[in-house]
């Protein structure tokens, strides 16, 4: 820690002289230590791919959930503090349901992401709270097409064609920047995502440690079965 920094990182509401909120930056470090999470768009949809490897062979793999349904057409994947992610997922589901009750239609993906980010930003502005130590990749479809958004502990949001969060982000982004192309077909996009995951974890993905969710335009968000994941890994 640099001299003089200590006085500015004890409270979330205190800016340092160079305009930084250290607690928000520390929350981003929690995300960087999280599991590798990938999202990418393809022709007619968007996919989420998550590494959920465990350090213990005694853990039940199915008990570790990294991809969550928000409503019929929107899902998200998380990286960072699991408990923080669960709270944000519950908030997103509540907003989606309130919108459906009030307006009789599914919430738009961008509108939902903005509501999540407004909630996250509130926790960077008041004393006695801390930022959420998690980032979300939100994937979904609506009347405007397929969307992929990344949310940040600060409450910022960015729309991507393909991206990654977590500990393997640098390796994932290198693969995408070199090999991703617009309007990739479904299978080609998923194989590229698995290749990026393989590069990030430096080991061949295993069926029990990979979770994939897809949102196709006009269809509900769903998770791929173990058989579908296994077939993709074999092709990889």
N, C-alpha and C positions, 0 to 999 in steps of 0.2 A: 504494500500500500504506500502511495506516495505521501511525503510529508504534507500536512495540512488537509489531506483528504478526509481524515477521520471525522472532522466536524461536520462534513456535509453528507455522510452516508448513514447517519443515525436516524434521520427522519425522511419520509417519502416526500414531504412538502417542501424540502429545502433544496434549492438549486445551488450547484457549485458556481464559482465565479466564471467558469467557461461554459455555463448553461447546461450542465448535465444533471440528471437525476440518477444517482448511483444505485439506488434500490431497484430501479427499472432495469439498469444494466446487469445487475446481479441476477434478476429474474431471467434475463435472456441467457445467462450462463447456465441456469438450470435447464433451459430448453436444449442448449447445445450438448448437455450430458444425457439427454433422453434417447430413447430408441429411434432408429432411423425410420422415417415416415415419408412416403413418396406419393405425389399426385401428378397425374398427367391427363390431358385431354386427347381424345381420338375422334375420328369421324363419327359423329352422332352420339357422343357421350363423354364421360369422364370416369377415371378409375383412381382408387386409393389402394396403395400397397404398403403394408406395415410389417416390420420385423418385430416379432414378439418372443424372441429367444429368452430362455431362462437360464440362470446360473446354477439352478438346482434341478437334478433329475427327478426329485420328489414332487415337484410342482405339477399340478394338473394344467396342461396347456390351455384347455377350454375355459379355465377360470380367469385367464388374462384376456381382457377385452380392450382392444385398441381402436376398433372401428365401431362407431355408434350410429344408429338410426336417429334422425331428428324428426322427420316426418316421412310421408310416403315417397317423396322424390328427392330428399336431401339427406346426406350422411356426412359424417366427419371422422377424421383420424387425429389422434393426439400424440404429442411428444412433450415430456417434461414431468411435472408432478402429477401423479395419477389422480389423487384426491381433488386437486384443483380442477383438473379436466372434467371430472364427474360433476362438479358444481356447475361448470359452464355448460355442459351438455344438458343438464336439467333446466337451466335458464333458457337455453335455445329451444328446447321442446316446449316449454311453457309459452314462449313468445309465438311459436308456430301455431299452437293450439288456440291462443287468444285471438290471433289474426283470423283463423278459420271460423271461430265462433262469431266474431264481429262482422266479417265481410263475406263469409260463405265461400271462400276460395283458399287455395294453398298460398302461403307466403312466398314472395319472390326470394331467390337465393341472396341477391345483393342486400335486400332489405333486412333479411335475417342476420347476415354477417355484420351489418352496421349496428344492429341492436346488441349483438354479442360484444362488439368492440366498444360500444358506448358503456356497457356494463364493466368491461375490463378497465376502461379509462377512468371510471369513477374511483377505482382502487389505486390510482396514482395521484389523486388530488386531495385526499383528506388524511389528517393525522389519525393514528391508531389503527391503520389497516396496512396491508402490504399488497404489492402487485401479485397477480396470478402467475405462478411459475410454470406456465404451460403455454404452448402454441397449438393452434388448431389448423388443420387443412380441411376446409369445407367444400364438398363437391355436391353438385345437384343440377337439376334441370328445371326449367320453367318455360313460360311462353317466349322468352328471349333466347332460348337455347341452353347449351351446357355451360357450366361455370365451375371454376376452381379458384378458391380464395385462400390466402394464408393470413392468419391473424397473429398479432405480436403481443407480448405482455404489456406493451405501452398502450394498446388499443388501436394500433395502426392496422390497416388492411391493404392487401395488394392482390390483384388478380393476375394469375399466371396461366400459361399454356402447359408448363411442366415445372415442377419444383420439388424440393425436399427439405425437411426439417429434421433436427436431431443431430446425433453425433456423426452421422455419415453424410451430412449435407455437402461438404466440399467435393467428395468423390461422386456423389449423385449429380450435382450440377455440372461437373466436368463432362460426364457421359451425355447428359441432356444437351448441353451447348454444342457438342460435336455431332450428335446423332439424331436428335429430335427433329421431326419435320411436321409441318401442318398437315392436317387431314390424314394422319396415319390410320390404318385400319385397326380394328379392335384387337386382334391377336398380336399384330406387330407392336402395338403400343404396350400391351401387357408384357410381352417378351423383353422390350426395351426397359420397362420398369424393373423387371426381375434382374436384368443384366446390371442395371444401376445399383440395385440392392446388393447383388453379388459383389460388386466392386466396393461397396461401402463396408460390408461386414467381412470381406476377404474370406468368404467361405460359401460353398454352394447352398442356396436356400433349401430348407427342408419343409415338407408339407405341414408338419405340426407347428412350425415356427413362423409361417407366413400367413397373413390374413389379407384378403383382397375384397374390396367392395366396388361395385360398378353402378353407375347411373346412366342409363340410356334414355335418350329423348323419347317421351311418350310411355316409358315404362318405369316401374317403381324401383327405387334403390334396393339393391340386394347384395348379399355376400356370396362369393363363389363357394361351391362345395369343395370338400377335400379332393374329390375325384377330378374336378375341373382344375384345381390348383396343381395337383400332381401331374396332369397331362401337360400343363404349361411348363412346369419345371423339367419334365423329361425332354421337351423340345428345346429348352434352353441349353 
